[in-house]
């Protein structure tokens, strides 16, 4: 037991002294925060667009003879263009929203220090992104690079434009107008030099890449990032992300927020590729996306604690039983702060192993099920608060095999947690018995 305790202390000191400070600095870095907040700001467009995609491609076999399914399939095929128009204007051009949102949120960091206008930052970044990602060809603006393919470009363009505006402001490079000029007119003139700089820097670069490689900048960047995107979709990368996120959680830092913020660009790129493959009738290429993390890996919340809450409901300990009753409804919506801090799990050596092991086992099982085509793959953005079985089925285009898998994963998590739960329950029962005996002794003394 002392050996286990020493090992736990060694791991915890490593996380506390090395991992947590680095993670804390990364999560509070202004560019990382702007990227994270930008993705969050664009999320409503993606959720609505993804929801409509299911109507365009019903979850039924093309050869089905069931009346309802046949009618839906025929209607979807007949009205495909009308159904997909809202999708094209949301998920289909999601990089536009992401670029503007990141620039706006990064610009907010420079309002006090450099006097930047976040709205103007967003406008400049939007223009710059369209300049390099959708140059007009034969009178038509191509949309190929405005979806998932353009996400990395959107991030880089947003950061470049805002930092360039900050540099010009810091060195007083711009058109000076009297203080009596209305603020909106002044802000408009402040943007003249940045627009000129963007056109003179990014546009020639775009023309050069088009002439030399027959690619737009987003396509060139995607070819550079392609190995990284492929690596991020592998099982070792998934397990590493789960491990880091849960080590941080165990040390009291919201690891899921840090890891998901860093992985959003990969998740959305993968999602865009899956949706393109779905529209073309091709096999879906990618597994690791936000819905995979939310509904399969961390069933019930970080640590896959839905299984632990199930154990708590029949606990002999009054404390754990009350935590189970308090947590059962929130955990169905992937909110598990009551069980994490009520148990507590954070910095509790009894739950260190299952808190890391349960989500990692879930990741392996779910990844294997998708890899072997036992269930489908993610095609939709779903609110993370959707109940896990429903959210999983929704994310996979209403593949209800996913809901069954989620239930099985919750059971697996409960089995993993059970022996550790019994150890902790025994400790609490001894404490509760001592407290009851002490209270009884005090009552006897008072009665005497």
C-alpha positions in Angstrom: 0.0 0.0 0.0 2.9 2.3 0.9 4.5 1.6 -2.5 1.2 2.5 -4.3 1.0 5.7 -2.2 4.6 6.6 -3.1 3.9 6.0 -6.8 0.8 8.2 -6.7 2.7 11.0 -4.9 5.4 10.8 -7.6 2.9 11.0 -10.4 1.0 13.8 -8.7 4.2 15.9 -8.1 5.1 15.5 -11.8 1.7 16.7 -12.9 1.7 19.5 -10.4 5.2 20.7 -11.0 5.6 20.2 -14.8 2.3 19.5 -16.6 -0.1 21.9 -14.8 2.1 25.0 -15.1 2.6 24.4 -18.8 -1.0 23.7 -19.4 -2.0 26.7 -17.4 0.2 29.0 -19.5 -1.0 27.5 -22.7 -4.7 27.8 -21.8 -4.3 31.5 -20.8 -2.2 32.5 -23.8 -4.2 35.1 -25.8 -3.9 33.4 -29.2 -5.0 30.0 -27.8 -7.9 31.7 -26.0 -8.9 33.6 -29.1 -8.9 30.3 -31.2 -10.9 28.5 -28.5 -13.5 31.4 -28.2 -13.7 31.7 -31.9 -14.7 28.1 -32.4 -17.2 28.4 -29.6 -18.7 31.5 -31.2 -19.1 29.7 -34.6 -20.7 26.6 -33.0 -24.4 27.5 -33.4 -24.0 27.7 -37.2 -22.3 24.3 -37.2 -25.0 22.6 -35.0 -27.9 23.9 -37.1 -26.1 23.0 -40.4 -25.2 19.5 -39.2 -28.8 18.9 -38.1 -30.1 19.7 -41.6 -27.5 17.3 -43.1 -29.4 14.3 -41.6 -32.6 15.3 -43.4 -30.7 15.3 -46.7 -29.2 11.9 -46.2 -31.7 9.7 -44.2 -30.3 6.8 -42.1 -31.9 4.1 -44.3 -30.7 1.7 -46.9 -31.4 2.9 -50.5 -33.0 -0.4 -51.1 -35.5 -0.3 -48.2 -39.1 -1.0 -48.8 -40.5 0.4 -45.5 -43.0 3.0 -46.4 -41.8 5.8 -44.1 -38.2 5.3 -45.0 -38.9 5.1 -48.7 -40.9 8.3 -48.6 -38.2 10.1 -46.7 -35.5 8.9 -49.1 -37.5 10.0 -52.2 -38.3 13.4 -50.7 -34.7 13.9 -49.7 -33.5 13.1 -53.2 -36.1 15.3 -54.8 -35.5 18.3 -52.5 -31.7 17.8 -51.9 -30.7 21.2 -53.2 -33.2 23.0 -51.1 -32.3 21.1 -48.0 -28.6 21.5 -48.4 -28.7 25.3 -49.0 -28.8 26.1 -45.3 -26.1 23.5 -44.7 -23.9 25.1 -47.4 -24.4 28.5 -45.8 -23.4 27.2 -42.3 -21.2 24.2 -42.2 -20.2 24.6 -45.8 -18.6 27.9 -45.2 -17.7 27.5 -41.5 -14.2 28.8 -42.0 -15.6 32.2 -42.7 -17.3 32.4 -39.3 -14.3 30.9 -37.5 -11.9 33.4 -39.1 -14.0 36.4 -38.2 -14.7 35.1 -34.7 -11.1 34.4 -33.9 -10.0 37.8 -35.1 -12.7 39.5 -33.1 -11.8 37.6 -29.9 -8.0 38.3 -30.4 -8.8 41.9 -31.1 -10.5 42.2 -27.7 -7.2 41.4 -26.1 -5.7 44.6 -27.6 -8.5 47.0 -27.0 -6.9 48.6 -23.9 -3.3 48.2 -24.8 -3.3 49.2 -28.4 -6.8 50.6 -29.0 -7.8 48.1 -31.6 -11.5 47.8 -32.7 -12.4 44.1 -32.5 -15.1 44.5 -35.2 -12.6 46.1 -37.6 -10.2 43.2 -36.9 -13.0 40.7 -37.8 -13.8 42.7 -41.0 -10.2 42.8 -42.2 -9.6 39.1 -41.4 -12.8 38.2 -43.3 -11.6 40.1 -46.4 -8.1 38.6 -46.2 -9.5 35.1 -45.9 -11.8 35.5 -48.9 -9.0 37.0 -50.9 -6.8 33.9 -50.5 -9.4 31.2 -50.1 -12.1 32.1 -52.7 -10.7 34.2 -55.5 -13.3 34.8 -58.2 -12.8 32.4 -61.2 -14.9 32.9 -64.4 -17.3 35.2 -62.5 -17.9 32.7 -59.6 -16.5 32.5 -56.1 -15.4 28.9 -55.3 -16.6 27.5 -52.0 -14.2 24.5 -51.9 -11.9 26.1 -49.3 -14.5 27.8 -47.2 -15.5 24.6 -45.2 -13.3 22.2 -43.3 -10.4 22.6 -45.8 -10.0 26.3 -44.9 -9.9 26.0 -41.1 -6.1 26.2 -40.7 -5.9 29.0 -43.1 -8.7 30.9 -41.3 -6.8 30.6 -38.0 -3.5 31.8 -39.5 -5.1 34.6 -41.5 -7.0 35.9 -38.4 -3.9 35.9 -36.2 -1.8 37.5 -39.0 -4.3 40.3 -39.6 -4.8 41.2 -36.0 -1.1 41.1 -35.1 -0.3 43.2 -38.2 -2.9 45.8 -37.0 -1.4 45.7 -33.5 2.1 46.3 -35.0 1.0 49.2 -37.1 -0.8 50.8 -34.1 2.2 50.2 -31.8 4.5 52.1 -34.3 1.9 54.8 -35.1 1.7 53.8 -38.8 -1.6 55.0 -40.2 -3.7 57.9 -41.3 -4.0 60.5 -38.5 -7.4 62.3 -38.2 -8.4 65.0 -35.7 -10.1 64.0 -32.5 -13.2 65.8 -33.6 -13.9 63.1 -36.3 -16.6 60.7 -35.3 -15.3 57.3 -33.9 -16.8 55.2 -36.7 -15.3 57.3 -39.5 -11.9 57.3 -37.6 -12.0 53.5 -37.3 -12.8 53.2 -41.0 -9.7 55.3 -41.9 -7.6 53.4 -39.4 -8.3 50.3 -41.5 -7.0 51.8 -44.8 -3.3 51.0 -44.2 -4.0 47.5 -42.8 -6.2 46.6 -45.9 -3.4 47.8 -48.2 -0.8 45.8 -46.3 -2.9 42.7 -46.5 -3.5 43.1 -50.2 0.2 43.7 -50.9 1.4 40.7 -48.8 -1.2 37.9 -48.9 -2.4 38.4 -52.5 1.0 38.1 -54.2 1.7 35.1 -52.1 -1.6 33.6 -53.2 -0.9 34.3 -56.9 2.6 32.7 -56.5 1.3 29.5 -55.0 -1.4 29.3 -57.7 1.1 29.7 -60.5 3.7 27.4 -59.1 1.6 24.6 -57.5 -1.8 25.1 -59.1 -3.3 25.4 -55.5 -4.9 28.0 -53.4 -3.3 28.8 -50.1 -5.8 26.7 -48.0 -5.1 23.7 -50.2 -1.3 24.2 -49.8 -1.6 24.5 -46.0 -3.8 21.4 -45.8 -1.2 19.5 -47.8 1.4 20.6 -45.2 -0.9 19.7 -42.2 -2.2 16.5 -43.7 0.3 14.2 -41.9 -0.6 16.0 -38.6 -4.3 15.6 -39.3 -3.9 11.9 -40.0 -1.8 11.4 -36.9 -4.4 13.2 -34.7 -7.0 10.6 -35.9 -4.9 7.7 -34.7 -5.6 5.6 -31.6 -2.3 6.5 -29.9 -3.0 10.2 -30.4 -6.6 9.8 -29.0 -5.2 8.0 -25.9 -2.5 10.6 -25.4 -5.2 13.4 -25.5 -7.4 11.5 -23.0 -4.4 10.9 -20.7 -3.3 14.5 -20.7 -6.8 15.8 -20.2 -7.6 13.6 -17.3 -4.2 14.1 -15.6 -4.9 17.8 -15.6 -8.5 17.2 -14.3 -7.1 15.1 -11.5 -4.8 17.9 -10.5 -7.8 20.3 -10.3 -7.4 21.9 -13.8 -10.2 21.7 -16.3 -8.3 19.4 -18.6 -11.2 18.8 -21.0 -11.4 22.6 -21.8 -7.6 22.7 -22.5 -7.4 19.6 -24.6 -10.6 20.3 -26.6 -9.5 23.9 -27.3 -6.3 22.6 -28.8 -8.0 19.8 -30.8 -11.0 21.8 -32.2 -9.2 22.6 -35.4 -8.5 18.9 -36.1 -12.0 17.8 -35.1 -13.7 20.3 -37.4 -11.3 19.5 -40.3 -12.1 15.8 -39.8 -15.8 16.6 -39.6 -15.7 18.6 -42.9 -14.0 15.7 -44.6 -16.6 13.2 -43.3 -19.4 15.4 -44.5 -17.9 15.8 -48.0 -17.4 12.0 -48.2 -21.1 11.6 -47.1 -22.3 13.9 -49.9 -20.2 12.0 -52.5 -21.4 8.6 -51.2 -17.8 7.6 -50.2 -16.7 5.9 -47.0 -16.3 8.3 -44.1 -12.6 8.6 -43.5 -12.2 10.0 -39.9 -13.1 8.9 -36.4 -11.8 11.4 -33.9 -14.1 14.4 -33.5 -15.7 16.3 -30.7 -18.8 14.1 -30.6 -16.6 11.0 -30.3 -14.9 12.5 -27.3 -18.1 13.7 -25.7 -20.5 10.8 -26.2 -18.2 7.8 -26.4 -15.0 8.5 -24.4 -16.3 10.5 -21.5 -19.7 9.1 -21.1 -21.4 11.2 -18.4 -18.5 13.7 -18.2 -14.8 13.7 -17.8 -13.6 10.4 -16.3 -16.6 8.5 -17.8 -18.2 8.9 -14.4 -21.7 7.8 -15.4 -20.7 4.3 -14.4 -19.5 5.6 -11.0 -22.7 7.4 -10.4 -24.6 4.1 -11.1 -22.5 2.5 -8.4 -23.2 5.3 -6.0 -27.0 4.8 -6.3 -26.8 1.5 -4.4 -24.0 2.5 -2.0 -24.2 1.6 1.7 -22.5 4.9 2.5 -25.0 7.7 3.0 -22.6 10.3 1.6 -22.0 8.4 -1.7 -25.7 7.5 -2.0 -26.6 11.2 -1.7 -23.9 12.1 -4.2 -25.3 9.5 -6.6 -28.9 10.8 -6.3 -27.7 14.4 -6.7 -25.5 13.5 -9.8 -27.7 11.1 -11.7 -29.7 13.7 -13.7 -26.7 16.1 -14.5 -24.5 13.1 -15.5 -27.2 12.1 -18.1 -26.4 15.5 -19.7 -22.6 15.1 -19.4 -22.4 17.4 -16.4 -20.4 15.7 -13.7 -19.0 18.5 -11.4 -21.3 17.2 -8.6 -19.6 13.8 -8.6 -16.1 15.0 -9.3 -16.1 17.6 -6.5 -18.7 16.0 -4.2 -16.9 12.6 -3.9 -14.3 14.2 -4.3 -12.4 12.5 -7.2 -9.9 15.4 -7.7 -6.7 14.5 -5.8 -8.3 11.4 -4.4 -5.7 8.6 -4.8 -8.4 5.8 -4.6 -9.9 7.0 -7.9 -6.7 7.9 -9.7 -6.5 4.7 -11.7 -10.1 4.3 -12.8 -10.5 8.0 -13.6 -7.7 7.6 -16.2 -8.5 4.0 -17.2 -12.3 4.2 -17.8 -12.2 6.8 -20.6 -9.1 5.2 -22.2 -10.9 1.8 -22.3 -13.9 3.5 -23.8 -11.7 5.2 -26.4 -10.3 1.9 -27.5 -13.6 0.1 -27.6 -15.4 2.9 -29.5 -12.5 3.4 -31.9 -12.4 -0.3 -32.6 -16.2 -0.4 -33.2 -15.9 2.4 -35.8 -12.8 1.0 -37.4 -14.5 -2.4 -37.9 -17.7 -0.6 -39.2 -19.8 -2.0 -36.3 -21.3 1.5 -36.1 -21.1 4.5 -38.3 -18.9 7.6 -37.9 -19.6 11.2 -36.9 -21.2 13.5 -39.4 -22.8 16.1 -37.2 -22.0 18.7 -34.5 -24.2 18.0 -31.5 -24.6 20.1 -28.3 -22.4 18.5 -25.7 -25.2 18.5 -23.2 -27.3 16.1 -25.2 -27.9 12.9 -23.3 -25.1 10.5 -24.3 -27.1 7.7 -26.1 -29.2 10.3 -27.9 -26.2 12.5 -28.7 -24.2 9.6 -30.0 -27.0 8.5 -32.3 -27.6 12.0 -33.5 -23.9 12.6 -34.2 -23.7 9.5 -36.4 -26.8 10.4 -38.4 -29.3 8.6 -36.1 -27.4 5.4 -36.0 -29.0 3.8 -33.0 -26.3 1.2 -32.8 -24.2 4.1 -31.4 -26.8 4.5 -28.5 -26.4 0.8 -27.7 -22.6 1.1 -27.6 -22.8 4.1 -25.3 -24.9 2.1 -22.8 -22.4 -0.7 -23.0 -19.5 1.7 -22.4 -21.3 3.1 -19.3 -21.6 -0.5 -18.0 -17.9 -1.1 -18.7 -17.0 2.1 -16.9 -19.1 1.0 -13.9 -17.2 -2.4 -13.9 -13.9 -0.5 -13.9 -14.9 1.8 -11.1 -16.6 -0.8 -9.0 -13.6 -2.3 -7.0 -12.2 1.2 -6.3 -15.7 2.4 -5.3 -15.9 -0.5 -2.8 -12.5 0.5 -1.3 -13.6 4.1 -0.9 -17.1 3.0 0.4 -15.4 0.9 3.1 -13.3 3.9 4.2 -16.4 6.2 4.4 -18.5 3.5 6.2 -15.7 3.3 8.9 -15.7 7.1 9.2 -19.5 7.3 9.4 -19.5 4.5 12.1 -16.9 6.4 14.1 -18.8 9.7 13.8 -22.1 7.9 14.8 -20.4 6.3 17.8 -18.9 9.7 18.8 -22.3 11.4 18.4 -23.9 8.7 20.5 -21.3 9.1 23.2 -21.8 12.8 23.4 -25.6 12.3 23.7 -25.1 9.8 26.5 -22.8 12.3 28.4 -25.4 15.1 27.9 -28.2 12.8 29.2 -26.1 11.9 32.3 
